[in-house]
Amino acid sequence: MTTPRIRRRRAADLDGCVAALAKVHRIDRYPLNWPADPRRWLREPRQADAWVAVDDDAAIVGHVSVQVPSRADAPLARPTAEVARLFVVPRARGLALGGALLGRVRQWARERGTDLSLEVTSEGAAAAALYERTGWRHVGTSIAPWTAPDGSAVSLRHYALSCDAVPAITARRRASRAAASRNSGGSSTSTS
């Protein structure tokens, strides 16, 4: 599979998004509780924007949205939006789509001077690794106000990202380039 392209989600994409979400739910149990109306769940009422990753056959293989908090939920010094509904179908994994979708949200946030937050269940180790690898900072844990399908409590990990934060991988690349420049006697030739 070639790398899918990311574009803004359209209303006509919702059936494909639900089909992709069902594949993810069967494999990963995301979302933990299957929504009664998955189309509505994907169109969360506080949604500011959403994007999809589309393969060569125009099939939806990934999704992410960003939500804005209500005024009552947002007494923060800087505006903050929440990343939500991020998923990639199993057959499209390994193509860095999760990071690319998060990158699209980061671009959206930078254009608006907005910081980002997100939460993931404590069972989401792969998701947490992706967030940490792409520069997100773990800021705490809590118990969700909803329960797992078996009625048990759900622990959430909370993450934050400043809109002007530089991802750790970018910082490492910059440091590596600076070191290579110093080691080459100050030459401005890049080694990457």
N, C-alpha and C positions, 0 to 999 in steps of 0.2 A: 504494500500500500504506500502510495506517495503521501507526503505530509499534507493533511487536510488544510483547507483554508478556513480562516476565522472571519465571520461576518456578523453583522447585527442580526438578531433573531427577528423573524417576521411572524405574523399571525398564522400564516400558512404552514409554518414549521412545527406547530404544537403537536400534531399527531406523530411526526417523526421524533420529536423530543420525548413524548410519552413512551414510544416503542423503545427508544434507546435507554430511557430510565428503567423500564421493565427489565431489560437485559442486565443492567448494573445491579438492580435490586436482587435478581436471582443469584448472582455471583457474590456480591459484596454486602447484601442487606442494607443498601443505601437507597432510599431513606430507610431508617430503622423501622418506622411504621409506614406502610404503604398508604398514601393519601386516598380518601374516599373519592376525590375528584382530582386526579393528577394534573389535568390541564389547568385547573384553577390553582393548584399548588405551585405550578411552574410560573404562573402569572401573579404571584404574590402581590397583594394590593399596594404595598409600599415600594414596589419595584421602580427603579429609576431607569434601568437599561438591562439588556440581556444580549448575549452573543452565543453563536453556535459554531462548532467545527463541522465542516461538511467535506465528505470524501469525494473522489472523482465521479462517483455515481449519484451525487447529490444526497446521499444518506447522511443523517445527523449522527455524528460519532462523538460529540462532546458538547457541553453546555455550561454556562456560568451566567449568573445575574448579580446585580448589585442593587441593594435596597437602601432607602434613606429612612432613618428613624423618625418617629413622630416627634413633634416639638417637646412633648412631655418626657420622651426618652433621651433627649439630646442636650443636657445642660453642660456639655463639654466646651472647653475653650476654643477648639478648632472643630469645624464640621467633620463628621465621621459618617461613612457609609459602610454597610455590611455586605460582604461577599456571601453569596448563597447559591444553592442549587448547582454546585460544581460537580460534574461527573464526566467520565470518559468511558465509552464502551470497551469491554475487554479486548476486542480484536484491534483496537486502535491504540492500545497502551504501548509504551516504549518509543513513542514518537515525540515525546516532550510536549504533548498537547495540554496537560494540566498546567504546566508552567507557562505555556503560550496563552492559555485562556486567562490565567492570573495576570499575565503581562498586559493583556488588553484591558482588564479592569484597572490595573495600576496606571495605565495611560489615561483612562477616563478620569481617575481621581486626580492625577497631576494637573490635567487641564482645568479642573474645578477647584484646586487647592484644598482637596478633601483627604483626610486620613481614612484608613480602612481598618475594619475589624472583621473577624469571623470566628465561628466556633465549630468544633468537631467533637464527635463522641470520643471518649477515651479509648474505645475499641479501634478507632481509625488510625492505626499506627502508620500506614502507608501515606495517608493524607497528611498527618502531622509531619512526617519526614519531608514531604514535598513543600509544605509551608516553611519549615525551618531552612530547607535548602535554598529557597527563593527569597530569604531575607525577612520573613515574618518572625516576630518576637512573641514567645509564650508569655502571657501576662496573668494567668490564673486559671483556676478551675472552679466549677460550681456544679450543683445538681440541677438538671433540667426541670422545668415546670411541667413536663409531660413524662410518661413512663414508657418502657419498652413493651413490646407485644405481650410479654408474660406478666406485666404489671410491676416489674422491678424498676428501681431508680436508675437513671441514666446520668453518668458523670460526663461533663463537658469540659473540654480544654478551650481556652479563649486565646486568640492571637490578635496582634495589632501590627500595623505597618504605617509608618509616616509616609505621606505622599511624596516627600522628598528624600526618602531613605534609599540608599544604594544597596541592592542585593549583595549578600556576602560573596557570591561567585564573581560579581563585577568588581568588588573591592579587591579580591584576590588577584584577578586578572590585571587590574591597574597596578597593584603592588609588584606583580611579576614583571610587567612591562617596564616599570620604573627601575627595578633591579637590573633588568637586562640592558637598559639604556646606560646605567651607571657602569656596568661591567664591560660595555663596549666602548668605553672612553668618552661617553657623552653623545655618541651618535644618535641621531633621531630616527634611525631605522627601526621599525617595529619587528619584534621576533615572532609575532603571532599571525 
